[in-house]
Each structure stands twice: as C-alpha cells, then as structure tokens.
C-alpha cells in the first residue's frame, strides 16, 4: 500500500522525505519493524516510542510517524510529524486495512459493569438470527464461529483494525465490541466508524488510571460525543449519569429503563434460579438469565437489535433461550448437599453489591451467603475498603483472599480491605491469603442449600503474581471442592 494513501484524515504538521513509498507493515513495537514498516512512535503509559526512533531508523524502516521530530534524520527514511501519534495510529491502521468499520455494522458497548454480557449477548443473538457476527470482548474474540483469545478488553489500534479486516473478509456483517475507558482515552478506537453505541452504567472503577471520577465520566462521554449522526446511542435512563452521556451526541438517542418511561421499558415479574420473567415494552418473556442487572443487560441488547433493524418478536424469541458470558453469574450446584456455587467477575464495589443483592433475592429461606473476595494489586486502592465492607454487609460470612496480587503483597491488600470494616463486620469475616484454600474453606463452611459466591476473577484462567500468570480457574476449583465434598 502507498504511504500517501494511508495518511488520509491524519493531522500532519511536517514531512521530511517522500510520501510515494510502498508500505507492507505497521508497528508501534520497535522490535517488530522491518524495512517495509511504518513505525508509529506512541507515548504510552510506561514507555514513549519516540525513544526508539533512532533504532528503527537505523534498521531502515520505510517511515516514522512521530509528534516530536528527531534531532537528525536517517537517509532513505521518511519522517512525518503529526499532532497526536495515538490518534494517527488509529487512522493510519483504519486506512491500511481498508477502512473495515465502514463496511461493518460496528456497535460499541461501554460502562463500568455489563459490557461483556451485553456484547456477548448481542453476538449470540445475531448469530441466532442468521448473521455472521464478530465479538471483541474481555473474555474472548469471535470471528463467526472461530474463537480468538483476548488479551485486552479493547486491543491496540493496529490489532483492532486487523481483526476487523479479518472479520470482514470472513463474512461478518455485524461486530459487537467492548469499548473500555482506557481504549477511548488512549485513542485505540480513533478512525473507527460506529453504527451504534451502548452505555450500561458508571460506578467507582479505574481511578488508578483516570485519577478522578469526573475524568472517568468525561472519557466515557467523549465516546458518545464522537458518534456520527448516522449512528444510534442507547443509554441507561436509571443510571444518574445516563442522560449526561448522550447530551452532546449527534447520534439518534434512545433510553432503556426498569423504573421510568423509556424507549425500551422493562418490568421484572419473577426473578429466581430458573431465570427472569419480565415484560419488555409490554411483551412478557421468560429469560434464562438471572438478576436485575441482567434485566438491564437484556433491555440494552433488545434496544440495539431493534436499532439495527431486527424484528422485535424474533429478537425476543432468540434472546429468551440465550445464556450469558462465562464467569458472569455462572452457577453450579453440588450433589446431595445442594450447595449453590456462583462464580462472578464482580471486581468493583457496585458490581459486588449488585451480585450479592441478587443472591439475597434468590434466597427461599434462611440459606447462608458465604462470599470469597479479594482486590487486584497495582490497581485503584480506594475501592478496597469499600469492597471489604460490601462483602460483609451483604453476606453472612466473608473470606478475604488474593485476587491478582501482581507486584503487591497480597496480605497488605487484605489489610487494606479490612480498614473498611466496622465492629459487626469484623465478626463476619476471616482472611485466607491462598485463594484455593479460601474457596475450600467457604465450601466447608456451607450447609445444605447455602450459597457460595466466588467473586472477582470470573472467566480468568490465571492468577497473576509478581509478573507471572499461574494457572487458576475459580469455577474449576469450586467444582473440585464440590467433588471432594461428595466423597
């Protein structure tokens, strides 16, 4: 591809060298460059790509994209100064891969909780409706019926456009994509054209990155501000910032709600372990999913499907038989003891409270709720006391344990959680640093028909300690403990 062509819509400040060059590769990683590469020097959170410009130029790359021109130039290398390298990376990647989002119905899902379930349900729904669909999510990426492992909630701009191109080439017509606040802020989605966007909710999260809640809100809102007038925007009217998210968008605006008048209005009639019975725009339907939070997710999916032109009766028929995403209120029941085990990704205070309140509503009598929970290392420390307090307030017993400690001391993380406990809460909890032992203890404490919640890691198949990801699967460990219980 010609270098000049892939610079379409890029804000260029100056050029050193020629633009009529053949380009075969885009890279932001200097180690992967070759003589046909365009190296884009992006200022990352930990590393600034500008520091690698002399190295890649010395290797003889075709071109360098940068915000700050180097002091000297390598002969035969074109240097292009741009306003923002991260934005340029998105637009260049979009052009390089043939602007795939222009030819797909791309829908982005953002919010603190519910992104994975909404995106996954949309993927499953449109597959059931007969479309070839793509999914970009925290759990996994899907290209039709082919699974591609996911490493980030939203991939980097180059990988993202390469995936969209692959989806287009393999016949996908619709793509449903979790769109994280990190990806929005880092411009990984720059250049993409969205057919629609969904806002689920916003609560306390990622303040280690965004620093303030107002900044976190601003970043989420900027996604909707950037939508074209041809797109639709759907927001949760019951979230106190649901209206604010759409106040400056050019897209067609829609709202969903359980509590107030809305374009997509729901009402819960029954909520138990067999699923939800609810009305959606006065149509009564039984769903396999459980809990009020999933009622919201279902409304968002229903609304998006109608905005994409699908028949409402077919949408409800297909939705009624779908299961959610792995590790999202994923429950199993032990043998003769009938202990209910629930694995959930809840790793924010609001998500944990939602799950625990849902479990409380499912109780038929005096079943105990026993919660195993931890907090991730090298992440927002301010939520640790709140998580500890919530686990004790809404559970009969709580076990504080390790989540992904990363570079932190797991015992110190637990101590941070303990600072949120009052005298009554301190009588409800114990601390067990080893997560497998904590799950074993929870099961051993459970009597017949009690409910054990394992919160925080959900679908993850590892536990990260000191930079190493050790194999660990909450659901598998829970199953092992149930098997031992039956012997």
C-alpha positions in Angstrom: 0.0 0.0 0.0 1.2 3.5 -0.7 2.2 5.7 2.3 0.4 8.7 1.0 -2.9 6.7 0.9 -2.8 5.6 4.5 -2.3 9.1 5.8 -5.9 10.0 4.9 -7.5 12.2 7.6 -4.2 12.3 9.6 -3.4 15.7 11.0 0.1 16.2 9.6 2.4 19.1 10.8 5.5 18.5 8.7 7.2 15.9 6.4 10.8 15.0 5.9 11.2 12.8 2.9 8.9 11.3 0.2 5.4 10.0 0.6 5.2 7.8 -2.6 6.5 4.7 -0.8 5.3 1.1 -0.6 4.3 0.1 2.9 3.6 -3.5 4.0 3.5 -3.3 7.8 2.5 -1.0 10.7 4.2 -1.2 14.1 4.2 0.6 17.4 6.7 -2.0 18.7 10.2 -1.2 17.6 11.3 -4.8 17.9 8.9 -6.0 15.2 9.9 -3.5 12.5 11.5 -4.2 9.1 12.4 -2.2 6.0 8.8 -2.1 4.8 7.4 -1.0 8.1 5.8 2.3 9.2 6.9 2.8 12.8 4.4 4.9 14.9 6.0 6.4 18.0 3.3 6.5 20.6 3.6 7.9 24.0 2.4 5.1 26.2 1.6 4.9 29.9 5.0 3.4 30.7 7.1 3.7 27.5 7.5 6.5 25.0 8.0 5.2 21.5 9.9 8.3 20.5 12.9 6.9 22.3 13.2 4.1 19.8 13.1 6.3 16.6 17.0 6.2 16.1 16.9 2.4 16.5 14.2 1.8 13.9 15.6 4.4 11.5 18.9 2.6 11.7 17.2 -0.6 10.7 15.9 1.2 7.7 12.1 1.4 8.2 10.1 3.0 5.4 8.7 5.8 7.5 8.4 7.1 11.1 5.3 8.8 12.5 6.0 11.0 15.5 4.8 14.0 17.5 8.4 15.4 18.0 10.9 15.2 15.1 14.3 13.8 16.0 17.4 16.0 16.0 18.9 14.1 13.0 17.4 12.2 10.1 18.4 8.8 8.6 18.8 8.9 4.8 16.1 7.0 3.0 13.6 7.1 5.9 10.5 9.4 5.7 9.6 11.3 8.9 6.1 12.6 9.4 5.3 14.8 12.3 1.6 14.6 13.5 -0.5 16.3 16.1 -1.1 13.1 18.1 0.6 9.8 17.4 -2.1 7.7 19.1 -4.8 9.3 17.1 -2.7 8.9 13.9 -2.1 5.2 14.7 -5.8 4.6 14.7 -6.5 6.5 11.5 -3.5 5.0 9.7 -4.4 1.5 10.8 -8.0 2.0 9.6 -6.8 3.2 6.2 -4.1 0.5 5.9 -6.7 -2.3 6.5 -9.2 -0.8 4.0 -11.4 1.0 6.5 -13.2 -2.2 7.6 -15.5 -0.5 10.1 -17.1 1.5 7.2 -18.3 -1.8 5.8 -19.5 -3.4 9.0 -22.3 -2.7 11.5 -19.9 -2.0 14.4 -21.5 -1.5 17.9 -19.5 -0.4 20.9 -20.5 -1.1 24.5 -19.1 1.0 27.3 -19.8 1.4 31.0 -18.3 0.1 34.3 -20.4 -3.1 34.5 -22.2 -5.2 32.0 -20.0 -4.6 28.9 -19.0 -8.2 28.4 -22.5 -9.6 28.9 -24.2 -7.1 26.6 -21.6 -7.6 23.8 -21.7 -11.4 24.2 -25.5 -11.5 24.1 -25.5 -9.3 21.0 -23.0 -11.6 19.3 -25.1 -14.7 20.3 -28.3 -13.1 19.3 -27.2 -12.0 15.8 -25.7 -15.4 15.3 -29.1 -17.0 16.2 -30.8 -14.5 13.9 -28.7 -15.9 11.0 -26.0 -13.2 10.7 -22.3 -13.9 10.7 -21.1 -11.8 13.7 -17.9 -10.8 15.3 -17.2 -10.2 19.0 -14.4 -8.3 20.7 -14.6 -8.8 24.5 -12.7 -9.3 27.7 -13.4 -13.0 27.7 -12.7 -13.8 24.0 -12.9 -12.6 20.5 -15.1 -14.4 18.0 -14.9 -14.3 14.2 -18.1 -16.1 13.2 -17.7 -19.5 15.0 -14.0 -19.2 15.4 -12.5 -18.2 18.8 -9.5 -15.9 19.0 -8.0 -15.4 22.5 -8.4 -11.9 24.0 -5.5 -10.2 25.7 -7.2 -6.8 26.4 -10.7 -5.6 26.7 -10.1 -3.4 23.6 -7.0 -4.3 21.5 -4.4 -1.7 20.3 -5.4 0.3 17.2 -3.4 -1.8 14.8 -4.5 -5.2 16.1 -8.1 -3.9 16.3 -8.2 -2.9 12.7 -6.5 -6.1 11.6 -9.2 -8.1 13.5 -12.0 -6.1 11.9 -10.5 -6.7 8.5 -10.3 -10.4 9.2 -13.9 -10.3 10.3 -15.0 -8.6 7.2 -13.0 -11.0 5.0 -14.6 -14.0 6.7 -18.1 -12.7 6.0 -19.1 -10.9 9.2 -21.8 -8.3 8.8 -22.1 -7.2 12.5 -19.4 -6.7 15.2 -20.0 -6.1 18.9 -17.2 -4.6 20.8 -16.5 -3.8 24.4 -15.1 -0.3 24.4 -13.1 0.4 27.6 -12.3 3.8 29.1 -8.6 3.0 28.6 -9.1 2.4 24.9 -11.1 5.6 24.5 -8.6 7.7 26.4 -5.6 6.1 24.5 -7.4 6.7 21.1 -7.2 3.0 20.2 -10.6 3.4 18.5 -9.6 6.6 16.6 -10.7 6.4 13.0 -13.4 3.7 13.5 -16.9 4.3 12.3 -19.6 3.1 14.7 -23.1 2.1 13.7 -24.1 2.4 17.3 -23.1 2.6 20.9 -24.5 1.5 24.3 -23.9 2.9 27.8 -24.6 0.4 30.7 -23.7 2.4 33.8 -20.8 4.1 35.6 -19.5 3.4 39.0 -16.3 3.6 41.1 -13.5 2.0 39.0 -10.2 2.6 37.2 -9.3 5.6 39.4 -5.7 4.3 39.5 -5.7 5.3 35.8 -8.1 8.2 35.4 -7.3 9.7 38.9 -10.8 11.3 39.3 -14.3 10.1 38.9 -15.1 13.3 36.8 -12.3 12.4 34.4 -13.6 8.8 34.1 -17.0 10.1 33.3 -15.6 12.7 30.8 -13.7 9.9 28.9 -16.8 7.7 28.7 -18.9 10.6 27.5 -16.3 11.5 24.8 -17.1 8.2 23.0 -20.7 9.3 22.5 -19.7 12.8 21.6 -17.7 11.5 18.7 -20.5 9.4 17.1 -21.8 10.4 13.7 -25.4 11.4 13.1 -26.0 8.2 11.2 -25.4 6.2 14.4 -27.6 5.3 17.3 -26.8 5.8 21.0 -28.6 3.9 23.7 -28.2 4.8 27.4 -29.5 3.5 30.8 -32.0 6.1 32.0 -31.9 4.6 35.5 -28.2 5.5 35.9 -27.9 9.0 37.2 -25.4 9.8 34.5 -27.3 8.1 31.7 -28.8 11.3 30.3 -25.5 13.2 30.6 -23.7 10.6 28.5 -25.9 11.4 25.5 -26.4 15.2 25.9 -23.9 16.2 23.3 -24.0 13.3 20.9 -25.0 13.7 17.2 -26.3 10.2 17.1 -30.0 9.2 17.4 -30.7 8.9 21.1 -32.6 6.1 22.9 -33.0 5.1 26.5 -33.8 1.9 28.4 -35.2 1.6 31.9 -36.8 -0.5 34.6 -38.0 2.5 36.6 -39.2 5.2 34.3 -40.7 5.9 30.9 -38.2 4.9 28.1 -37.9 3.8 24.5 -37.2 0.3 25.8 -39.1 -0.3 29.0 -38.8 -3.4 31.2 -40.5 -4.7 34.3 -39.4 -7.7 36.3 -42.3 -10.1 37.2 -40.3 -13.0 38.6 -36.6 -13.4 39.5 -35.3 -16.8 40.6 -32.8 -19.6 39.8 -34.8 -20.6 36.8 -34.4 -17.2 35.3 -36.2 -13.9 34.8 -39.8 -13.3 33.8 -40.2 -9.8 32.6 -42.1 -7.6 30.3 -40.2 -5.6 27.6 -42.4 -2.9 26.0 -45.4 -4.8 27.4 -44.4 -8.2 25.9 -44.0 -10.9 28.6 -40.9 -13.1 28.1 -39.1 -15.8 30.2 -35.2 -15.4 30.1 -32.6 -17.9 31.3 -30.5 -15.1 32.8 -30.9 -14.2 36.5 -31.0 -10.9 38.4 -31.9 -7.2 38.0 -28.6 -6.4 36.5 -29.2 -8.9 33.7 -32.7 -7.3 33.1 -30.8 -4.1 32.3 -28.4 -6.0 30.0 -31.3 -7.6 28.2 -33.0 -4.3 27.6 -29.8 -2.8 26.2 -29.5 -5.8 23.8 -33.1 -5.6 22.8 -32.8 -1.9 22.0 -29.7 -2.3 20.0 -31.2 -5.1 17.9 -34.2 -3.0 17.1 -32.0 -0.1 16.2 -30.1 -2.4 13.8 -33.4 -3.2 12.1 -34.3 -6.6 13.5 -37.9 -7.8 14.1 -38.8 -7.4 17.8 -40.6 -10.8 18.1 -37.7 -12.7 16.6 -35.3 -10.8 18.9 -37.3 -11.7 22.0 -37.7 -15.3 20.9 -33.9 -15.8 20.4 -33.0 -13.8 23.5 -35.2 -16.0 25.7 -33.0 -19.1 25.2 -29.6 -17.5 25.4 -27.1 -17.8 28.3 -24.7 -15.0 29.3 -21.0 -14.7 29.2 -18.6 -17.1 31.0 -17.8 -16.0 34.6 -20.9 -13.7 34.8 -23.2 -15.1 37.5 -22.0 -18.6 36.5 -23.6 -21.0 38.9 -23.3 -24.7 39.7 -25.0 -26.9 42.4 -23.2 -29.6 44.4 -24.6 -33.1 44.6 -26.6 -34.2 47.6 -25.8 -31.1 49.7 -27.4 -28.9 47.0 -24.9 -26.1 47.8 -25.1 -23.4 45.2 -21.8 -22.1 43.9 -21.7 -18.8 41.9 -18.6 -17.5 40.1 -18.8 -13.9 39.1 -16.3 -11.3 37.7 -17.6 -8.6 40.1 -14.5 -6.7 41.0 -15.9 -3.2 41.7 -18.0 -2.3 44.8 -21.1 -1.7 42.8 -20.8 -5.0 40.9 -20.3 -6.9 44.1 -23.3 -5.3 45.8 -25.4 -6.0 42.7 -24.5 -9.7 42.7 -25.0 -10.1 46.4 -28.3 -8.3 46.4 -29.4 -10.5 43.5 -28.4 -13.6 45.5 -30.3 -12.3 48.6 -33.5 -12.0 46.4 -33.0 -15.6 45.3 -32.9 -17.0 48.8 -36.0 -19.0 49.6 -35.5 -19.2 53.4 -32.5 -18.9 55.8 -29.7 -20.0 53.4 -26.4 -18.5 54.3 -24.4 -16.4 51.8 -20.7 -17.1 52.0 -18.5 -14.7 49.9 -14.9 -15.2 48.8 -13.5 -12.0 47.5 -10.2 -10.1 47.0 -8.9 -7.0 45.3 -6.4 -6.7 42.5 -2.9 -5.5 43.1 -1.5 -2.4 41.3 -5.0 -1.1 40.8 -7.3 1.5 42.5 -6.6 1.1 46.2 -9.5 3.4 47.3 -12.1 0.7 46.5 -10.5 -2.0 48.7 -12.2 -0.8 52.0 -15.5 -0.5 50.2 -15.2 -4.0 48.7 -14.5 -5.4 52.1 -17.4 -3.5 53.7 -19.8 -4.6 51.0 -18.8 -8.3 51.2 -19.5 -8.3 54.9 -22.7 -6.2 54.8 -24.4 -8.3 52.2 -23.1 -11.7 53.2 -23.5 -13.9 56.3 -19.8 -14.8 56.2 -16.9 -13.4 54.1 -13.5 -14.7 53.3 -10.9 -12.1 52.2 -8.3 -13.6 49.9 -5.9 -12.9 47.0 -7.3 -11.8 43.6 -4.4 -11.0 41.2 -1.8 -9.5 43.6 0.5 -8.6 40.7 3.5 -6.8 42.3 1.9 -6.1 45.7 2.0 -8.1 48.9 -1.4 -10.0 49.0 -1.5 -9.7 52.8 -1.3 -5.9 52.6 -4.1 -5.9 50.1 -6.3 -7.8 52.5 -5.3 -5.4 55.3 -6.4 -2.5 53.1 -9.8 -4.3 52.7 -10.1 -4.7 56.4 -9.9 -0.9 57.0 -13.5 -0.6 55.7 -14.9 -2.9 58.4 -16.9 -1.9 61.4 -17.1 -3.9 64.6 -20.0 -6.0 63.4 -18.4 -6.7 60.0 -15.2 -7.9 61.7 -17.1 -10.7 63.4 -18.3 -11.9 60.0 -15.0 -12.4 58.1 -11.8 -14.3 58.1 -8.6 -13.8 56.0 -7.1 -16.6 54.0 -4.4 -15.4 51.5 -4.3 -18.6 49.4 -7.3 -18.4 47.0 -7.7 -22.1 46.6 -7.7 -22.6 50.4 -10.2 -19.8 50.7 -12.6 -21.5 48.3 -12.1 -24.8 50.1 -12.9 -23.1 53.4 -16.0 -21.4 52.0 -17.4 -24.8 50.8 -16.6 -26.5 54.1 -18.5 -23.7 56.0 -21.6 -24.2 53.8 -24.5 -26.2 55.0 -27.2 -27.7 52.7 -28.6 -25.2 50.1 -26.3 -22.4 51.3 -24.9 -20.1 48.6 -21.1 -19.6 48.0 -20.1 -16.7 45.9 -16.6 -16.6 44.4 -16.1 -13.0 43.2 -13.6 -11.0 41.3 -12.0 -13.2 38.6 -14.9 -14.7 36.8 -13.7 -16.1 33.4 -10.0 -15.7 34.1 -7.9 -18.8 33.9 -4.9 -17.5 35.8 -3.7 -15.7 38.9 -1.0 -13.1 38.4 1.7 -12.8 41.0 5.0 -10.8 40.5 4.6 -10.7 36.7 3.8 -14.4 36.3 0.4 -15.7 35.4 -0.1 -19.0 37.2 -3.0 -21.3 36.0 -6.1 -20.8 38.2 -9.7 -21.2 37.4 -12.3 -20.3 40.1 -15.0 -22.4 38.6 -12.7 -25.5 38.2 -11.5 -25.1 41.8 -15.1 -24.8 43.0 -16.0 -28.0 41.1 -13.1 -29.8 42.7 -14.2 -28.8 46.2 -17.8 -29.9 45.4 -16.4 -33.3 44.3 -14.4 -33.7 47.5 -17.5 -32.8 49.5 -19.4 -35.7 47.9 -16.7 -38.3 48.8 
